Amino acid sequence: MAVYKRSYKAYHGPLTPRRSRFLVLTRYAAGDLFQSRFFVALLFFCMLPVLLGAGFIYIANSETAQAILKLGKQSFLLVDARFFCNLLIAQAWLALLLTSWVGPVLVAGDLADGALPLFLSRPFSRTEYVLGKIAVLGALLSAVTWVPLLLLFVLQAGLAKGSWLWPNLWMAGAILLTSWMWIAVLSAVALALSAWVKWRIVATGVTYALFFVPAGFGEAFNAVMRTNWGRLLNLPYLFRVVTYDRFHLPLDFFQSFSNRAIPAAAAWLTLLLVCVLALAILNRRLRAREVVRG
């Protein structure tokens, strides 16, 4: 049949179920990431502290290993809330490193190549598009934060003598809650920057600047106004505050910070506001590319 005799109509065939449709974007975006050898190497690098933590847990619970290493009864061989808290904070920094590499390419490519109208012209909403992209970061950051830490928690519960699990089960909830808060902040900020900055190297630089430059302004504000509320601009500090609070630990990593630490509730509220603001900025950028289907 000649082309001019064809009549083009909308597709009315079978569709992916609505509830899982956003995972189509997640699958293809993740597939593109794993084609990069550098990304695979970076992901492996992010798991090194977890492997070291697993070795520490084994040594702390094995008298044979302690005898071979000639450690004896050392006080530092203790797997407690501080161990999991410090390991989670270390993984949070690595999650930021991973986000700075992955985040800039998730939305910027679709906007630069004019692909976003093609997505939104299908039975695909802006919400599903954002969910599909944010699920990529959610899965990757989960793989370097709460998932390995919960595996270490299970390892410690299996190796520990006596009834270690039940008195310390609350730490599993602390790991989940603080990890997902940090994942939400990183994912929302990364997608917002990816939507507005199309060059990866610039977006990576802006990501780090957003997490460190406001902290300097906050400390300058504290010095001038003789207050401590300027630390609300320091996102890594806020994450540390909520993490120490969930693990029931004193904020003693810097004496000057612990003396004038901001309330944990204020830190939680600020991190939530950062997520909402980043998603609002992202929504405004995507709305300008939305296709209206009549």
Helices and strands as residue ranges (DSSP letters): G 3-5, G 18-20, H 23-33, H 37-46, H 48-61, H 63-68, H 81-102, G 103-105, H 108-112, H 116-120, H 126-144, H 146-159, G 166-168, H 170-196, H 200-225, G 229-233, H 235-246, H 255-259, H 264-287
